[in-house]
Amino acid sequence: MFPTSTAMNKFLAPILVIGALQLVAISPVAGNEGDYPLIKTTACPGAAYTYGRLGFTYVRDEFTPFVPQRTYVAKTNVFPYVYRLREEFIIGQAITVRGIIPENTESLSISLLSKTPVYDLEVGETVFHISIRMANETVGFTSIKDGKWEPERTKSISLRYDEEFEVVIRALHDCFEVIINGIVSSPFTYSKPLHIIDTVSIQGNAKVTELRIGGHDHMSFKNASKIDLPGGHWKRNERIIIDGYTKVDAFEINLLDAKGLRAFQIIAHLDDGYVARNSETSSNVWGGEEFAGGMPFSKAQDFAIDLTNKACGIEMYVNRKYFTTFDHRIDNPEVGYKAVSFSSTVTIEGLEICTKSL
């Protein structure tokens, strides 16, 4: 479950040294805290505008190209993924890990840490530790307190080798919520203050393809009935990424024109199993609805909607899978979409505008 025995370490030492020599040419060697890279803060591949309580904030194009890389940690002779948080981890935010678990991998761990690059009984703080064990199809949740592992809670999971996995760790009011491939686990009550977390560390043989922190306190969107887009309009080839959580049977998301008309509307009817798209041509006068595509949303689950302003129409992905393309029904779609709005029946957790398309 936890670090291997002394005998096993002696057996593995020569192998690890050879591995270190092979990898050091492509992985940085961390000598102090400042050597570890900063965690990505947006879902966008480059520069982005992210929305929070104070409106939109511009995030520079500092992560392009961005592929998570391992860092050699000399004190433990391992090559984990180690990323520093640039600000305090706050309630409402979430850390997302995506990757592939190769065949024959026994386990994978994800740790939220303070003042240590890897979990350690004697150094720093291990605020939260997730251990995914492929052999017995379980995941364990624990932390370290006073130099000892706390009693572990376990849950059955089903992950497949060589297929993408996703782990989301969300900070709620008094606990962590963990979502593994869309399945929500029981909450894990904080054992230490949330604000001390400064590092995310991932150990094991998994290939991590995405690691980021995002989201805001839900209050950022609670009273935002309409959010004006940065620069005054939605530009050609820009992407709008909306992260949310389904609360009830139906919800809607709208793109508004200069008159406040819903130039593009998405209404999801979860019980009835369809998502309608339409456009308001004048006050409460609508065009023809479109229904194809099925139901990509589920009740009481997170979702990610990705919209791109293409020349042919609005290209829509849901949870990273293509859903539909809606032909523009407004004049000058390069400048015609001015704002976004949401119904009160959906919880919005993040809004980003990617200034460069993939």
C-alpha positions in Angstrom: 0.0 0.0 0.0 2.7 2.4 1.1 6.5 2.7 0.4 8.3 -0.6 -0.3 10.5 -2.5 2.2 14.2 -1.9 2.7 15.0 -5.2 1.0 12.9 -4.3 -2.0 14.5 -0.9 -2.3 18.0 -2.5 -2.3 16.9 -4.8 -5.1 15.4 -2.0 -7.2 18.2 0.5 -6.6 20.4 -0.5 -9.6 17.4 -0.4 -11.9 16.3 3.0 -10.6 19.8 4.4 -11.1 19.9 3.3 -14.7 16.5 4.7 -15.2 17.6 8.0 -13.7 20.6 8.2 -16.0 18.4 7.6 -19.0 15.8 10.1 -18.1 17.8 12.9 -16.7 18.6 14.2 -20.2 14.9 14.9 -20.8 13.7 15.7 -17.3 14.8 18.6 -15.1 16.6 17.9 -11.8 14.9 19.8 -8.9 17.3 21.1 -6.3 14.8 23.3 -4.5 11.1 24.4 -4.5 11.6 26.9 -7.3 12.8 24.3 -9.7 9.4 22.6 -10.0 7.2 23.9 -12.8 3.9 25.8 -12.1 0.7 24.0 -12.7 -1.4 24.9 -15.7 -4.4 27.1 -14.8 -6.6 26.9 -17.8 -8.1 24.3 -20.1 -7.0 26.3 -23.1 -3.8 25.3 -25.0 -2.5 28.8 -25.0 -3.5 32.3 -23.8 -7.0 32.6 -22.3 -9.4 34.8 -20.5 -10.8 33.2 -17.3 -13.8 34.5 -15.4 -14.0 35.1 -11.7 -15.5 37.4 -9.1 -13.7 40.4 -10.5 -14.6 39.6 -14.1 -12.3 38.3 -16.8 -8.6 37.9 -16.2 -6.1 37.4 -19.0 -3.7 34.5 -18.7 -0.7 34.8 -20.9 0.5 32.2 -23.4 3.0 30.7 -21.0 2.1 27.0 -21.2 2.4 26.5 -25.0 3.4 23.9 -25.9 2.2 22.2 -22.7 2.8 18.5 -22.0 3.2 17.4 -18.3 6.7 16.2 -17.7 8.3 14.3 -14.9 11.0 15.8 -12.6 13.8 13.9 -10.9 13.6 14.1 -7.1 17.0 13.2 -5.8 16.1 12.5 -2.2 13.8 9.6 -3.2 15.4 8.7 -6.5 12.1 8.9 -8.4 10.7 10.7 -11.4 7.2 11.8 -10.4 5.1 14.6 -11.9 5.6 17.5 -9.5 3.8 20.8 -10.1 3.6 23.9 -7.8 0.4 25.9 -7.3 0.9 29.6 -8.1 -1.8 30.7 -5.6 -3.8 29.2 -2.7 -6.1 26.3 -3.5 -9.5 27.7 -2.6 -13.0 26.4 -2.2 -14.7 25.9 -5.5 -11.5 25.1 -7.4 -10.7 21.7 -8.8 -7.5 19.9 -9.8 -7.9 17.7 -12.9 -5.6 14.8 -13.9 -5.9 12.9 -17.1 -3.7 10.2 -18.5 -3.2 6.7 -19.6 -2.3 3.7 -17.3 -0.1 1.2 -19.2 -0.6 -2.5 -19.0 1.0 -4.1 -15.9 0.9 -0.9 -13.9 0.2 -1.9 -10.3 -0.7 1.5 -8.8 -0.9 5.2 -9.2 -0.9 7.9 -6.5 -2.0 11.5 -6.5 -0.9 13.7 -3.6 -1.8 17.2 -2.5 1.2 18.3 -0.5 2.9 21.2 1.5 6.6 21.8 1.5 7.6 18.5 0.0 7.7 17.3 -3.6 6.6 13.7 -2.7 4.6 12.2 0.1 6.8 11.8 3.2 6.2 10.7 6.7 8.8 13.1 8.1 9.0 16.1 5.8 6.2 18.6 5.0 2.5 17.8 5.0 0.6 15.2 3.0 -2.8 16.9 3.1 -4.6 14.4 0.8 -3.4 11.1 -0.8 -5.2 9.1 -3.4 -3.9 5.6 -4.3 -5.4 3.9 -7.3 -4.7 0.1 -7.3 -5.3 -1.6 -10.6 -4.8 -5.2 -9.4 -7.7 -5.2 -7.0 -9.7 -2.4 -8.6 -9.8 -0.1 -5.6 -8.9 3.5 -4.7 -7.8 4.6 -1.3 -8.1 8.0 0.3 -5.9 9.0 3.3 -3.5 11.6 4.6 -0.4 11.8 6.9 -0.8 13.1 10.4 1.9 13.3 13.1 4.2 11.2 11.0 1.7 8.4 10.5 -0.7 7.4 7.8 -4.3 8.1 8.8 -6.9 5.2 8.5 -7.6 4.7 4.8 -11.0 4.7 3.2 -11.4 2.6 0.1 -13.8 2.4 -2.8 -14.2 0.0 -5.7 -13.4 1.4 -9.1 -13.2 0.1 -12.7 -10.4 1.5 -14.8 -9.0 -0.1 -17.9 -5.4 -0.3 -19.0 -4.3 1.8 -22.0 -7.6 3.8 -21.9 -7.8 7.4 -20.8 -8.7 8.1 -17.1 -9.8 11.3 -15.4 -9.5 12.2 -11.8 -11.0 15.5 -10.5 -10.3 16.7 -7.0 -12.7 19.5 -6.0 -12.4 21.6 -2.9 -15.8 21.9 -1.2 -16.7 23.9 1.9 -15.3 21.3 4.4 -14.1 18.3 2.3 -12.5 17.1 -0.9 -14.8 15.6 -3.5 -13.2 13.1 -5.8 -14.6 12.2 -9.2 -13.0 9.3 -11.1 -14.2 8.9 -14.7 -17.4 10.7 -13.9 -18.2 8.7 -10.7 -18.3 10.7 -7.5 -16.7 9.2 -4.4 -17.7 9.9 -0.8 -16.4 13.2 0.5 -13.1 13.3 2.4 -13.2 15.7 5.3 -10.2 18.1 5.5 -7.6 17.0 8.1 -5.4 20.0 7.5 -6.1 23.6 6.3 -6.7 23.8 2.5 -4.6 26.9 2.1 -1.3 25.2 3.0 -1.4 23.0 -0.2 1.4 24.2 -2.6 2.2 21.1 -4.6 0.6 18.3 -6.7 2.6 15.1 -7.0 1.8 12.1 -9.2 3.7 8.9 -8.7 3.5 5.6 -10.6 3.8 4.4 -14.2 0.9 6.4 -15.7 1.5 8.7 -18.6 -0.1 12.0 -17.6 -1.5 14.0 -20.5 -3.2 16.9 -18.7 -2.7 18.4 -15.2 -4.4 21.7 -14.3 -6.2 23.6 -11.7 -9.3 25.6 -12.5 -12.7 26.7 -11.4 -13.8 29.4 -9.0 -16.0 29.9 -6.0 -19.6 29.3 -7.2 -20.4 32.9 -6.0 -18.5 34.1 -9.1 -21.5 33.1 -11.2 -24.4 33.2 -8.7 -25.5 36.7 -9.6 -24.1 36.8 -13.1 -27.3 36.7 -15.3 -25.3 38.0 -18.3 -21.5 38.0 -18.8 -20.1 40.3 -21.5 -17.4 38.6 -23.6 -13.9 40.1 -23.4 -13.1 42.5 -26.3 -16.8 43.1 -26.8 -17.5 40.0 -29.0 -16.7 36.4 -29.7 -14.0 36.3 -32.4 -13.6 33.8 -35.2 -11.8 30.6 -34.1 -12.0 31.5 -30.4 -13.2 28.8 -28.0 -15.6 29.2 -25.1 -15.1 26.5 -22.5 -17.9 26.2 -19.9 -17.5 23.8 -16.9 -20.7 23.1 -14.9 -22.7 20.7 -12.9 -26.2 19.5 -13.7 -28.7 20.2 -10.8 -32.2 19.4 -12.2 -33.9 18.0 -15.3 -33.4 21.0 -17.6 -31.0 23.8 -18.0 -30.0 26.3 -20.7 -27.0 28.2 -21.9 -27.2 31.1 -24.3 -25.0 33.3 -26.5 -26.5 36.7 -26.8 -26.3 39.3 -29.6 -26.1 43.1 -29.3 -29.9 43.3 -28.6 -29.8 40.7 -25.9 -31.5 38.1 -28.1 -30.5 34.5 -27.7 -28.5 34.1 -30.9 -27.6 30.6 -29.9 -29.4 28.6 -27.3 -28.7 25.2 -25.8 -31.5 23.6 -23.7 -30.8 20.2 -22.2 -33.8 18.0 -21.2 -32.2 15.2 -19.2 -35.3 13.2 -18.4 -36.5 13.3 -22.0 -33.0 12.5 -23.3 -32.4 15.3 -25.8 -30.6 18.6 -26.2 -32.4 21.3 -28.3 -30.5 24.1 -30.1 -32.1 27.2 -31.5 -31.8 30.9 -32.3 -34.1 33.8 -31.3 -34.7 36.0 -34.3 -36.7 38.7 -32.5 -38.2 38.9 -29.0 -39.6 35.4 -28.3 -39.7 34.5 -32.0 -37.6 31.4 -32.7 -36.3 29.5 -35.7 -36.4 25.8 -36.1 -35.1 23.6 -33.3 -32.4 21.1 -33.8 -32.4 17.9 -31.8 -29.8 15.4 -33.3 -27.0 14.1 -31.2 -28.6 12.4 -28.3 -28.0 13.2 -24.6 -24.3 13.8 -23.6 -25.2 15.1 -20.1 -26.1 13.1 -17.0 -27.9 14.2 -13.8 -25.9 15.4 -10.9 -22.6 15.2 -12.8 -20.0 17.6 -14.1 -19.8 18.6 -17.7 -17.6 20.6 -20.0 -19.0 22.3 -23.1 -16.5 23.5 -25.7 -17.8 25.9 -28.4 -15.7 27.2 -31.3 -16.7 30.0 -33.6 -16.0 28.4 -36.9 -16.7 29.9 -40.4 -19.3 27.2 -41.0 -21.0 27.5 -37.6 -20.6 26.9 -33.9 -18.8 23.7 -33.3 -19.8 22.0 -30.1 -18.0 19.4 -28.0 -19.3 18.0 -24.7 -16.9 16.3 -22.4 -14.2 16.4 -25.1 -16.4 14.5 -27.6 -17.8 16.1 -30.7 -21.5 16.7 -30.4 -22.8 18.9 -33.2 -22.2 22.0 -35.4 -24.9 24.7 -35.4 -25.1 26.9 -38.5 -24.8 30.6 -37.7 -28.2 32.4 -37.9 -26.9 35.9 -37.4 -25.2 38.4 -39.6 -21.5 38.9 -39.1 -20.9 36.0 -36.7 -17.3 37.2 -36.4 -18.6 40.1 -34.2 -22.2 39.3 -33.6 -22.0 37.2 -30.4 -21.6 39.6 -27.5 -22.4 37.8 -24.2 -23.1 34.5 -22.5 -25.9 33.7 -20.0 -27.0 30.7 -18.0 -30.3 29.6 -16.4 -30.5 29.3 -12.6 -31.0 25.6 -12.9 -27.3 24.8 -13.6 -24.2 25.4 -11.5 -21.4 27.0 -13.5 -18.0 26.3 -12.2 -15.7 27.8 -14.9 -15.8 30.0 -18.0 -12.8 30.5 -20.2 -12.2 32.1 -23.6 -9.3 30.5 -25.5 -7.8 33.1 -27.7 -6.2 30.5 -30.0 -7.9 27.5 -31.4 -6.3 24.1 -31.4 
